Each structure stands twice: as C-alpha cells, then as structure tokens.
Amino acid sequence: MAVHDVDGKTSWHTIVAFRDRAAALQKRVEQGDLVKGREVDVIGFLHTKEEAGRDGTPKKVEEVYVVAVKKR
C-alpha cells in the first residue's frame, strides 16, 4: 500500500491478512469492490519482524496486520 504524505513523499507498506479476513478481502477484489489505485482506509496494527537481507545480514521488516479495509 502506498501512503502519500502532505509534503509529496510516498512511503510503501506491506499489508498482511490472515484466514477469514484474507478470504473476505479476496472476495471483494474479485467482485471489483477493491481495485488497484482506489483510496482505502486500512485499520490494523504494526508488526516488526527480522529476516535476512540479500547479503545475509539481518534487517527489520515492518508489516501492517489488517483488521479492516474500508473504501473512502
């Protein structure tokens, strides 16, 4: 997901959904309710994990675990 700041900068976030929420979101995508480029409000919580980078050194990765997605 892209977030556009008031100063014109864009930051990218990985959104993760599990089980029933993931299935419900997939259904909304298939029905055309959620499409690429449409503005949405995402409600969730930030999760930080550590994984190996390309060079093998550990790096922190932030993801948003989604609770709800609402159209604007």
mmCIF file of the N, C-alpha and C atoms, coordinates in Angstrom:
data_MODEL
# 
_entry.id   MODEL 
# 
loop_
_atom_site.group_PDB 
_atom_site.id 
_atom_site.type_symbol 
_atom_site.label_atom_id 
_atom_site.label_alt_id 
_atom_site.label_comp_id 
_atom_site.label_asym_id 
_atom_site.label_entity_id 
_atom_site.label_seq_id 
_atom_site.pdbx_PDB_ins_code 
_atom_site.Cartn_x 
_atom_site.Cartn_y 
_atom_site.Cartn_z 
_atom_site.occupancy 
_atom_site.B_iso_or_equiv 
_atom_site.pdbx_formal_charge 
_atom_site.auth_seq_id 
_atom_site.auth_comp_id 
_atom_site.auth_asym_id 
_atom_site.auth_atom_id 
_atom_site.pdbx_PDB_model_num 
ATOM 1   N N  . MET A 1 1  ? 0.841   -1.149  0.000  1.00 0.00 ? 1  MET A N  1 
ATOM 2   C CA . MET A 1 1  ? 0.000   0.000   0.000  1.00 0.00 ? 1  MET A CA 1 
ATOM 3   C C  . MET A 1 1  ? 0.897   1.227   0.000  1.00 0.00 ? 1  MET A C  1 
ATOM 4   N N  . ALA A 1 2  ? 0.527   2.213   -0.781 1.00 0.00 ? 2  ALA A N  1 
ATOM 5   C CA . ALA A 1 2  ? 1.259   3.473   -0.841 1.00 0.00 ? 2  ALA A CA 1 
ATOM 6   C C  . ALA A 1 2  ? 0.562   4.502   0.033  1.00 0.00 ? 2  ALA A C  1 
ATOM 7   N N  . VAL A 1 3  ? 1.367   5.251   0.792  1.00 0.00 ? 3  VAL A N  1 
ATOM 8   C CA . VAL A 1 3  ? 0.851   6.349   1.607  1.00 0.00 ? 3  VAL A CA 1 
ATOM 9   C C  . VAL A 1 3  ? 1.543   7.616   1.117  1.00 0.00 ? 3  VAL A C  1 
ATOM 10  N N  . HIS A 1 4  ? 0.726   8.592   0.704  1.00 0.00 ? 4  HIS A N  1 
ATOM 11  C CA . HIS A 1 4  ? 1.255   9.857   0.198  1.00 0.00 ? 4  HIS A CA 1 
ATOM 12  C C  . HIS A 1 4  ? 1.188   10.902  1.306  1.00 0.00 ? 4  HIS A C  1 
ATOM 13  N N  . ASP A 1 5  ? 2.340   11.441  1.679  1.00 0.00 ? 5  ASP A N  1 
ATOM 14  C CA . ASP A 1 5  ? 2.417   12.453  2.726  1.00 0.00 ? 5  ASP A CA 1 
ATOM 15  C C  . ASP A 1 5  ? 2.066   13.826  2.159  1.00 0.00 ? 5  ASP A C  1 
ATOM 16  N N  . VAL A 1 6  ? 1.792   14.778  3.050  1.00 0.00 ? 6  VAL A N  1 
ATOM 17  C CA . VAL A 1 6  ? 1.442   16.129  2.619  1.00 0.00 ? 6  VAL A CA 1 
ATOM 18  C C  . VAL A 1 6  ? 2.603   16.834  1.929  1.00 0.00 ? 6  VAL A C  1 
ATOM 19  N N  . ASP A 1 7  ? 3.846   16.417  2.204  1.00 0.00 ? 7  ASP A N  1 
ATOM 20  C CA . ASP A 1 7  ? 4.998   17.039  1.552  1.00 0.00 ? 7  ASP A CA 1 
ATOM 21  C C  . ASP A 1 7  ? 5.347   16.379  0.218  1.00 0.00 ? 7  ASP A C  1 
ATOM 22  N N  . GLY A 1 8  ? 4.484   15.475  -0.261 1.00 0.00 ? 8  GLY A N  1 
ATOM 23  C CA . GLY A 1 8  ? 4.681   14.867  -1.570 1.00 0.00 ? 8  GLY A CA 1 
ATOM 24  C C  . GLY A 1 8  ? 5.464   13.570  -1.570 1.00 0.00 ? 8  GLY A C  1 
ATOM 25  N N  . LYS A 1 9  ? 5.922   13.119  -0.423 1.00 0.00 ? 9  LYS A N  1 
ATOM 26  C CA . LYS A 1 9  ? 6.675   11.866  -0.355 1.00 0.00 ? 9  LYS A CA 1 
ATOM 27  C C  . LYS A 1 9  ? 5.719   10.677  -0.288 1.00 0.00 ? 9  LYS A C  1 
ATOM 28  N N  . THR A 1 10 ? 6.142   9.582   -0.868 1.00 0.00 ? 10 THR A N  1 
ATOM 29  C CA . THR A 1 10 ? 5.357   8.357   -0.830 1.00 0.00 ? 10 THR A CA 1 
ATOM 30  C C  . THR A 1 10 ? 6.127   7.299   -0.054 1.00 0.00 ? 10 THR A C  1 
ATOM 31  N N  . SER A 1 11 ? 5.436   6.647   0.877  1.00 0.00 ? 11 SER A N  1 
ATOM 32  C CA . SER A 1 11 ? 6.033   5.523   1.596  1.00 0.00 ? 11 SER A CA 1 
ATOM 33  C C  . SER A 1 11 ? 5.188   4.284   1.316  1.00 0.00 ? 11 SER A C  1 
ATOM 34  N N  . TRP A 1 12 ? 5.848   3.150   1.252  1.00 0.00 ? 12 TRP A N  1 
ATOM 35  C CA . TRP A 1 12 ? 5.186   1.892   0.903  1.00 0.00 ? 12 TRP A CA 1 
ATOM 36  C C  . TRP A 1 12 ? 5.118   0.991   2.124  1.00 0.00 ? 12 TRP A C  1 
ATOM 37  N N  . HIS A 1 13 ? 3.989   0.312   2.286  1.00 0.00 ? 13 HIS A N  1 
ATOM 38  C CA . HIS A 1 13 ? 3.770   -0.564  3.423  1.00 0.00 ? 13 HIS A CA 1 
ATOM 39  C C  . HIS A 1 13 ? 3.231   -1.908  2.938  1.00 0.00 ? 13 HIS A C  1 
ATOM 40  N N  . THR A 1 14 ? 3.678   -2.972  3.579  1.00 0.00 ? 14 THR A N  1 
ATOM 41  C CA . THR A 1 14 ? 3.167   -4.305  3.281  1.00 0.00 ? 14 THR A CA 1 
ATOM 42  C C  . THR A 1 14 ? 1.983   -4.571  4.200  1.00 0.00 ? 14 THR A C  1 
ATOM 43  N N  . ILE A 1 15 ? 0.867   -4.948  3.607  1.00 0.00 ? 15 ILE A N  1 
ATOM 44  C CA . ILE A 1 15 ? -0.361  -5.236  4.341  1.00 0.00 ? 15 ILE A CA 1 
ATOM 45  C C  . ILE A 1 15 ? -0.561  -6.744  4.333  1.00 0.00 ? 15 ILE A C  1 
ATOM 46  N N  . VAL A 1 16 ? -0.835  -7.327  5.510  1.00 0.00 ? 16 VAL A N  1 
ATOM 47  C CA . VAL A 1 16 ? -0.981  -8.771  5.632  1.00 0.00 ? 16 VAL A CA 1 
ATOM 48  C C  . VAL A 1 16 ? -2.342  -9.084  6.256  1.00 0.00 ? 16 VAL A C  1 
ATOM 49  N N  . ALA A 1 17 ? -3.056  -10.037 5.649  1.00 0.00 ? 17 ALA A N  1 
ATOM 50  C CA . ALA A 1 17 ? -4.337  -10.501 6.194  1.00 0.00 ? 17 ALA A CA 1 
ATOM 51  C C  . ALA A 1 17 ? -4.281  -12.019 6.302  1.00 0.00 ? 17 ALA A C  1 
ATOM 52  N N  . PHE A 1 18 ? -4.958  -12.558 7.295  1.00 0.00 ? 18 PHE A N  1 
ATOM 53  C CA . PHE A 1 18 ? -4.952  -13.994 7.549  1.00 0.00 ? 18 PHE A CA 1 
ATOM 54  C C  . PHE A 1 18 ? -6.366  -14.561 7.521  1.00 0.00 ? 18 PHE A C  1 
ATOM 55  N N  . ARG A 1 19 ? -6.463  -15.819 7.200  1.00 0.00 ? 19 ARG A N  1 
ATOM 56  C CA . ARG A 1 19 ? -7.671  -16.643 7.280  1.00 0.00 ? 19 ARG A CA 1 
ATOM 57  C C  . ARG A 1 19 ? -8.917  -15.965 6.726  1.00 0.00 ? 19 ARG A C  1 
ATOM 58  N N  . ASP A 1 20 ? -9.940  -15.813 7.561  1.00 0.00 ? 20 ASP A N  1 
ATOM 59  C CA . ASP A 1 20 ? -11.235 -15.301 7.104  1.00 0.00 ? 20 ASP A CA 1 
ATOM 60  C C  . ASP A 1 20 ? -11.128 -13.887 6.546  1.00 0.00 ? 20 ASP A C  1 
ATOM 61  N N  . ARG A 1 21 ? -10.287 -13.064 7.155  1.00 0.00 ? 21 ARG A N  1 
ATOM 62  C CA . ARG A 1 21 ? -10.117 -11.697 6.653  1.00 0.00 ? 21 ARG A CA 1 
ATOM 63  C C  . ARG A 1 21 ? -9.503  -11.716 5.249  1.00 0.00 ? 21 ARG A C  1 
ATOM 64  N N  . ALA A 1 22 ? -8.527  -12.569 5.050  1.00 0.00 ? 22 ALA A N  1 
ATOM 65  C CA . ALA A 1 22 ? -7.891  -12.677 3.735  1.00 0.00 ? 22 ALA A CA 1 
ATOM 66  C C  . ALA A 1 22 ? -8.901  -13.159 2.695  1.00 0.00 ? 22 ALA A C  1 
ATOM 67  N N  . ALA A 1 23 ? -9.718  -14.148 3.049  1.00 0.00 ? 23 ALA A N  1 
ATOM 68  C CA . ALA A 1 23 ? -10.730 -14.663 2.127  1.00 0.00 ? 23 ALA A CA 1 
ATOM 69  C C  . ALA A 1 23 ? -11.765 -13.586 1.796  1.00 0.00 ? 23 ALA A C  1 
ATOM 70  N N  . ALA A 1 24 ? -12.176 -12.812 2.808  1.00 0.00 ? 24 ALA A N  1 
ATOM 71  C CA . ALA A 1 24 ? -13.158 -11.752 2.582  1.00 0.00 ? 24 ALA A CA 1 
ATOM 72  C C  . ALA A 1 24 ? -12.584 -10.659 1.680  1.00 0.00 ? 24 ALA A C  1 
ATOM 73  N N  . LEU A 1 25 ? -11.330 -10.296 1.889  1.00 0.00 ? 25 LEU A N  1 
ATOM 74  C CA . LEU A 1 25 ? -10.700 -9.291  1.039  1.00 0.00 ? 25 LEU A CA 1 
ATOM 75  C C  . LEU A 1 25 ? -10.549 -9.801  -0.391 1.00 0.00 ? 25 LEU A C  1 
ATOM 76  N N  . GLN A 1 26 ? -10.175 -11.056 -0.546 1.00 0.00 ? 26 GLN A N  1 
ATOM 77  C CA . GLN A 1 26 ? -10.054 -11.638 -1.892 1.00 0.00 ? 26 GLN A CA 1 
ATOM 78  C C  . GLN A 1 26 ? -11.396 -11.611 -2.605 1.00 0.00 ? 26 GLN A C  1 
ATOM 79  N N  . LYS A 1 27 ? -12.466 -11.911 -1.900 1.00 0.00 ? 27 LYS A N  1 
ATOM 80  C CA . LYS A 1 27 ? -13.807 -11.889 -2.491 1.00 0.00 ? 27 LYS A CA 1 
ATOM 81  C C  . LYS A 1 27 ? -14.160 -10.470 -2.947 1.00 0.00 ? 27 LYS A C  1 
ATOM 82  N N  . ARG A 1 28 ? -13.819 -9.468  -2.133 1.00 0.00 ? 28 ARG A N  1 
ATOM 83  C CA . ARG A 1 28 ? -14.089 -8.079  -2.510 1.00 0.00 ? 28 ARG A CA 1 
ATOM 84  C C  . ARG A 1 28 ? -13.291 -7.674  -3.737 1.00 0.00 ? 28 ARG A C  1 
ATOM 85  N N  . VAL A 1 29 ? -12.072 -8.177  -3.868 1.00 0.00 ? 29 VAL A N  1 
ATOM 86  C CA . VAL A 1 29 ? -11.259 -7.908  -5.060 1.00 0.00 ? 29 VAL A CA 1 
ATOM 87  C C  . VAL A 1 29 ? -11.918 -8.534  -6.283 1.00 0.00 ? 29 VAL A C  1 
ATOM 88  N N  . GLU A 1 30 ? -12.341 -9.778  -6.166 1.00 0.00 ? 30 GLU A N  1 
ATOM 89  C CA . GLU A 1 30 ? -12.980 -10.482 -7.278 1.00 0.00 ? 30 GLU A CA 1 
ATOM 90  C C  . GLU A 1 30 ? -14.284 -9.807  -7.706 1.00 0.00 ? 30 GLU A C  1 
ATOM 91  N N  . GLN A 1 31 ? -15.001 -9.204  -6.763 1.00 0.00 ? 31 GLN A N  1 
ATOM 92  C CA . GLN A 1 31 ? -16.258 -8.522  -7.068 1.00 0.00 ? 31 GLN A CA 1 
ATOM 93  C C  . GLN A 1 31 ? -16.036 -7.116  -7.613 1.00 0.00 ? 31 GLN A C  1 
ATOM 94  N N  . GLY A 1 32 ? -14.792 -6.642  -7.608 1.00 0.00 ? 32 GLY A N  1 
ATOM 95  C CA . GLY A 1 32 ? -14.485 -5.320  -8.110 1.00 0.00 ? 32 GLY A CA 1 
ATOM 96  C C  . GLY A 1 32 ? -14.669 -4.210  -7.089 1.00 0.00 ? 32 GLY A C  1 
ATOM 97  N N  . ASP A 1 33 ? -14.929 -4.573  -5.846 1.00 0.00 ? 33 ASP A N  1 
ATOM 98  C CA . ASP A 1 33 ? -15.115 -3.587  -4.784 1.00 0.00 ? 33 ASP A CA 1 
ATOM 99  C C  . ASP A 1 33 ? -13.790 -2.930  -4.398 1.00 0.00 ? 33 ASP A C  1 
ATOM 100 N N  . LEU A 1 34 ? -12.712 -3.683  -4.416 1.00 0.00 ? 34 LEU A N  1 
ATOM 101 C CA . LEU A 1 34 ? -11.369 -3.167  -4.140 1.00 0.00 ? 34 LEU A CA 1 
ATOM 102 C C  . LEU A 1 34 ? -10.525 -3.337  -5.393 1.00 0.00 ? 34 LEU A C  1 
ATOM 103 N N  . VAL A 1 35 ? -10.044 -2.219  -5.926 1.00 0.00 ? 35 VAL A N  1 
ATOM 104 C CA . VAL A 1 35 ? -9.223  -2.275  -7.141 1.00 0.00 ? 35 VAL A CA 1 
ATOM 105 C C  . VAL A 1 35 ? -7.954  -1.468  -6.923 1.00 0.00 ? 35 VAL A C  1 
ATOM 106 N N  . LYS A 1 36 ? -6.931  -1.816  -7.660 1.00 0.00 ? 36 LYS A N  1 
ATOM 107 C CA . LYS A 1 36 ? -5.648  -1.127  -7.565 1.00 0.00 ? 36 LYS A CA 1 
ATOM 108 C C  . LYS A 1 36 ? -5.836  0.362   -7.881 1.00 0.00 ? 36 LYS A C  1 
ATOM 109 N N  . GLY A 1 37 ? -5.263  1.209   -7.044 1.00 0.00 ? 37 GLY A N  1 
ATOM 110 C CA . GLY A 1 37 ? -5.331  2.641   -7.258 1.00 0.00 ? 37 GLY A CA 1 
ATOM 111 C C  . GLY A 1 37 ? -6.447  3.337   -6.501 1.00 0.00 ? 37 GLY A C  1 
ATOM 112 N N  . ARG A 1 38 ? -7.395  2.578   -5.974 1.00 0.00 ? 38 ARG A N  1 
ATOM 113 C CA . ARG A 1 38 ? -8.502  3.187   -5.227 1.00 0.00 ? 38 ARG A CA 1 
ATOM 114 C C  . ARG A 1 38 ? -8.055  3.509   -3.807 1.00 0.00 ? 38 ARG A C  1 
ATOM 115 N N  . GLU A 1 39 ? -8.491  4.653   -3.294 1.00 0.00 ? 39 GLU A N  1 
ATOM 116 C CA . GLU A 1 39 ? -8.148  5.026   -1.933 1.00 0.00 ? 39 GLU A CA 1 
ATOM 117 C C  . GLU A 1 39 ? -8.959  4.201   -0.941 1.00 0.00 ? 39 GLU A C  1 
ATOM 118 N N  . VAL A 1 40 ? -8.273  3.708   0.085  1.00 0.00 ? 40 VAL A N  1 
ATOM 119 C CA . VAL A 1 40 ? -8.923  2.929   1.139  1.00 0.00 ? 40 VAL A CA 1 
ATOM 120 C C  . VAL A 1 40 ? -8.361  3.352   2.492  1.00 0.00 ? 40 VAL A C  1 
ATOM 121 N N  . ASP A 1 41 ? -9.105  3.079   3.526  1.00 0.00 ? 41 ASP A N  1 
ATOM 122 C CA . ASP A 1 41 ? -8.631  3.232   4.895  1.00 0.00 ? 41 ASP A CA 1 
ATOM 123 C C  . ASP A 1 41 ? -8.322  1.836   5.411  1.00 0.00 ? 41 ASP A C  1 
ATOM 124 N N  . VAL A 1 42 ? -7.129  1.647   5.936  1.00 0.00 ? 42 VAL A N  1 
ATOM 125 C CA . VAL A 1 42 ? -6.724  0.360   6.480  1.00 0.00 ? 42 VAL A CA 1 
ATOM 126 C C  . VAL A 1 42 ? -6.617  0.497   7.990  1.00 0.00 ? 42 VAL A C  1 
ATOM 127 N N  . ILE A 1 43 ? -7.295  -0.384  8.693  1.00 0.00 ? 43 ILE A N  1 
ATOM 128 C CA . ILE A 1 43 ? -7.228  -0.425  10.144 1.00 0.00 ? 43 ILE A CA 1 
ATOM 129 C C  . ILE A 1 43 ? -6.474  -1.691  10.513 1.00 0.00 ? 43 ILE A C  1 
ATOM 130 N N  . GLY A 1 44 ? -5.440  -1.551  11.307 1.00 0.00 ? 44 GLY A N  1 
ATOM 131 C CA . GLY A 1 44 ? -4.641  -2.706  11.688 1.00 0.00 ? 44 GLY A CA 1 
ATOM 132 C C  . GLY A 1 44 ? -3.590  -2.312  12.696 1.00 0.00 ? 44 GLY A C  1 
ATOM 133 N N  . PHE A 1 45 ? -2.646  -3.206  12.889 1.00 0.00 ? 45 PHE A N  1 
ATOM 134 C CA . PHE A 1 45 ? -1.570  -2.907  13.830 1.00 0.00 ? 45 PHE A CA 1 
ATOM 135 C C  . PHE A 1 45 ? -0.229  -3.257  13.207 1.00 0.00 ? 45 PHE A C  1 
ATOM 136 N N  . LEU A 1 46 ? 0.773   -2.491  13.612 1.00 0.00 ? 46 LEU A N  1 
ATOM 137 C CA . LEU A 1 46 ? 2.113   -2.628  13.056 1.00 0.00 ? 46 LEU A CA 1 
ATOM 138 C C  . LEU A 1 46 ? 2.827   -3.809  13.699 1.00 0.00 ? 46 LEU A C  1 
ATOM 139 N N  . HIS A 1 47 ? 3.441   -4.629  12.865 1.00 0.00 ? 47 HIS A N  1 
ATOM 140 C CA . HIS A 1 47 ? 4.209   -5.782  13.330 1.00 0.00 ? 47 HIS A CA 1 
ATOM 141 C C  . HIS A 1 47 ? 5.608   -5.669  12.731 1.00 0.00 ? 47 HIS A C  1 
ATOM 142 N N  . THR A 1 48 ? 6.620   -5.823  13.556 1.00 0.00 ? 48 THR A N  1 
ATOM 143 C CA . THR A 1 48 ? 8.002   -5.781  13.093 1.00 0.00 ? 48 THR A CA 1 
ATOM 144 C C  . THR A 1 48 ? 8.620   -7.158  13.258 1.00 0.00 ? 48 THR A C  1 
ATOM 145 N N  . LYS A 1 49 ? 9.286   -7.619  12.202 1.00 0.00 ? 49 LYS A N  1 
ATOM 146 C CA . LYS A 1 49 ? 9.986   -8.903  12.273 1.00 0.00 ? 49 LYS A CA 1 
ATOM 147 C C  . LYS A 1 49 ? 11.377  -8.726  11.694 1.00 0.00 ? 49 LYS A C  1 
ATOM 148 N N  . GLU A 1 50 ? 12.214  -9.704  11.929 1.00 0.00 ? 50 GLU A N  1 
ATOM 149 C CA . GLU A 1 50 ? 13.578  -9.655  11.416 1.00 0.00 ? 50 GLU A CA 1 
ATOM 150 C C  . GLU A 1 50 ? 13.757  -10.796 10.427 1.00 0.00 ? 50 GLU A C  1 
ATOM 151 N N  . GLU A 1 51 ? 14.361  -10.470 9.278  1.00 0.00 ? 51 GLU A N  1 
ATOM 152 C CA . GLU A 1 51 ? 14.655  -11.512 8.280  1.00 0.00 ? 51 GLU A CA 1 
ATOM 153 C C  . GLU A 1 51 ? 15.987  -11.184 7.621  1.00 0.00 ? 51 GLU A C  1 
ATOM 154 N N  . ALA A 1 52 ? 16.516  -12.157 6.910  1.00 0.00 ? 52 ALA A N  1 
ATOM 155 C CA . ALA A 1 52 ? 17.816  -11.986 6.260  1.00 0.00 ? 52 ALA A CA 1 
ATOM 156 C C  . ALA A 1 52 ? 17.668  -11.135 5.005  1.00 0.00 ? 52 ALA A C  1 
ATOM 157 N N  . GLY A 1 53 ? 18.570  -10.174 4.847  1.00 0.00 ? 53 GLY A N  1 
ATOM 158 C CA . GLY A 1 53 ? 18.597  -9.350  3.643  1.00 0.00 ? 53 GLY A CA 1 
ATOM 159 C C  . GLY A 1 53 ? 19.268  -10.104 2.508  1.00 0.00 ? 53 GLY A C  1 
ATOM 160 N N  . ARG A 1 54 ? 19.406  -9.471  1.387  1.00 0.00 ? 54 ARG A N  1 
ATOM 161 C CA . ARG A 1 54 ? 20.024  -10.109 0.209  1.00 0.00 ? 54 ARG A CA 1 
ATOM 162 C C  . ARG A 1 54 ? 21.466  -10.543 0.481  1.00 0.00 ? 54 ARG A C  1 
ATOM 163 N N  . ASP A 1 55 ? 22.155  -9.762  1.294  1.00 0.00 ? 55 ASP A N  1 
ATOM 164 C CA . ASP A 1 55 ? 23.548  -10.091 1.596  1.00 0.00 ? 55 ASP A CA 1 
ATOM 165 C C  . ASP A 1 55 ? 23.672  -10.991 2.830  1.00 0.00 ? 55 ASP A C  1 
ATOM 166 N N  . GLY A 1 56 ? 22.530  -11.418 3.385  1.00 0.00 ? 56 GLY A N  1 
ATOM 167 C CA . GLY A 1 56 ? 22.555  -12.326 4.520  1.00 0.00 ? 56 GLY A CA 1 
ATOM 168 C C  . GLY A 1 56 ? 22.521  -11.660 5.886  1.00 0.00 ? 56 GLY A C  1 
ATOM 169 N N  . THR A 1 57 ? 22.706  -10.351 5.922  1.00 0.00 ? 57 THR A N  1 
ATOM 170 C CA . THR A 1 57 ? 22.655  -9.657  7.207  1.00 0.00 ? 57 THR A CA 1 
ATOM 171 C C  . THR A 1 57 ? 21.197  -9.461  7.626  1.00 0.00 ? 57 THR A C  1 
ATOM 172 N N  . PRO A 1 58 ? 20.929  -9.513  8.915  1.00 0.00 ? 58 PRO A N  1 
ATOM 173 C CA . PRO A 1 58 ? 19.551  -9.348  9.382  1.00 0.00 ? 58 PRO A CA 1 
ATOM 174 C C  . PRO A 1 58 ? 19.049  -7.915  9.168  1.00 0.00 ? 58 PRO A C  1 
ATOM 175 N N  . LYS A 1 59 ? 17.770  -7.807  8.816  1.00 0.00 ? 59 LYS A N  1 
ATOM 176 C CA . LYS A 1 59 ? 17.151  -6.491  8.673  1.00 0.00 ? 59 LYS A CA 1 
ATOM 177 C C  . LYS A 1 59 ? 15.743  -6.554  9.254  1.00 0.00 ? 59 LYS A C  1 
ATOM 178 N N  . LYS A 1 60 ? 15.259  -5.412  9.711  1.00 0.00 ? 60 LYS A N  1 
ATOM 179 C CA . LYS A 1 60 ? 13.916  -5.337  10.273 1.00 0.00 ? 60 LYS A CA 1 
ATOM 180 C C  . LYS A 1 60 ? 12.923  -5.034  9.166  1.00 0.00 ? 60 LYS A C  1 
ATOM 181 N N  . VAL A 1 61 ? 11.801  -5.726  9.198  1.00 0.00 ? 61 VAL A N  1 
ATOM 182 C CA . VAL A 1 61 ? 10.739  -5.554  8.213  1.00 0.00 ? 61 VAL A CA 1 
ATOM 183 C C  . VAL A 1 61 ? 9.460   -5.213  8.966  1.00 0.00 ? 61 VAL A C  1 
ATOM 184 N N  . GLU A 1 62 ? 8.791   -4.153  8.537  1.00 0.00 ? 62 GLU A N  1 
ATOM 185 C CA . GLU A 1 62 ? 7.529   -3.769  9.152  1.00 0.00 ? 62 GLU A CA 1 
ATOM 186 C C  . GLU A 1 62 ? 6.373   -4.163  8.243  1.00 0.00 ? 62 GLU A C  1 
ATOM 187 N N  . GLU A 1 63 ? 5.329   -4.736  8.842  1.00 0.00 ? 63 GLU A N  1 
ATOM 188 C CA . GLU A 1 63 ? 4.116   -5.111  8.130  1.00 0.00 ? 63 GLU A CA 1 
ATOM 189 C C  . GLU A 1 63 ? 2.925   -4.596  8.930  1.00 0.00 ? 63 GLU A C  1 
ATOM 190 N N  . VAL A 1 64 ? 1.821   -4.361  8.243  1.00 0.00 ? 64 VAL A N  1 
ATOM 191 C CA . VAL A 1 64 ? 0.584   -3.984  8.921  1.00 0.00 ? 64 VAL A CA 1 
ATOM 192 C C  . VAL A 1 64 ? -0.348  -5.192  8.848  1.00 0.00 ? 64 VAL A C  1 
ATOM 193 N N  . TYR A 1 65 ? -0.694  -5.733  10.019 1.00 0.00 ? 65 TYR A N  1 
ATOM 194 C CA . TYR A 1 65 ? -1.654  -6.835  10.083 1.00 0.00 ? 65 TYR A CA 1 
ATOM 195 C C  . TYR A 1 65 ? -3.041  -6.218  10.052 1.00 0.00 ? 65 TYR A C  1 
ATOM 196 N N  . VAL A 1 66 ? -3.775  -6.491  8.987  1.00 0.00 ? 66 VAL A N  1 
ATOM 197 C CA . VAL A 1 66 ? -5.041  -5.804  8.726  1.00 0.00 ? 66 VAL A CA 1 
ATOM 198 C C  . VAL A 1 66 ? -6.172  -6.358  9.608  1.00 0.00 ? 66 VAL A C  1 
ATOM 199 N N  . VAL A 1 67 ? -6.994  -5.432  10.100 1.00 0.00 ? 67 VAL A N  1 
ATOM 200 C CA . VAL A 1 67 ? -8.214  -5.765  10.816 1.00 0.00 ? 67 VAL A CA 1 
ATOM 201 C C  . VAL A 1 67 ? -9.411  -5.470  9.933  1.00 0.00 ? 67 VAL A C  1 
ATOM 202 N N  . ALA A 1 68 ? -9.355  -4.339  9.211  1.00 0.00 ? 68 ALA A N  1 
ATOM 203 C CA . ALA A 1 68 ? -10.446 -3.948  8.326  1.00 0.00 ? 68 ALA A CA 1 
ATOM 204 C C  . ALA A 1 68 ? -9.905  -3.054  7.212  1.00 0.00 ? 68 ALA A C  1 
ATOM 205 N N  . VAL A 1 69 ? -10.578 -3.122  6.057  1.00 0.00 ? 69 VAL A N  1 
ATOM 206 C CA . VAL A 1 69 ? -10.278 -2.236  4.931  1.00 0.00 ? 69 VAL A CA 1 
ATOM 207 C C  . VAL A 1 69 ? -11.605 -1.610  4.515  1.00 0.00 ? 69 VAL A C  1 
ATOM 208 N N  . LYS A 1 70 ? -11.621 -0.275  4.485  1.00 0.00 ? 70 LYS A N  1 
ATOM 209 C CA . LYS A 1 70 ? -12.847 0.449   4.137  1.00 0.00 ? 70 LYS A CA 1 
ATOM 210 C C  . LYS A 1 70 ? -12.580 1.352   2.940  1.00 0.00 ? 70 LYS A C  1 
ATOM 211 N N  . LYS A 1 71 ? -13.548 1.395   2.034  1.00 0.00 ? 71 LYS A N  1 
ATOM 212 C CA . LYS A 1 71 ? -13.445 2.324   0.905  1.00 0.00 ? 71 LYS A CA 1 
ATOM 213 C C  . LYS A 1 71 ? -13.628 3.741   1.406  1.00 0.00 ? 71 LYS A C  1 
ATOM 214 N N  . ARG A 1 72 ? -12.976 4.676   0.723  1.00 0.00 ? 72 ARG A N  1 
ATOM 215 C CA . ARG A 1 72 ? -13.126 6.099   1.077  1.00 0.00 ? 72 ARG A CA 1 
ATOM 216 C C  . ARG A 1 72 ? -14.258 6.689   0.316  1.00 0.00 ? 72 ARG A C  1 
# 
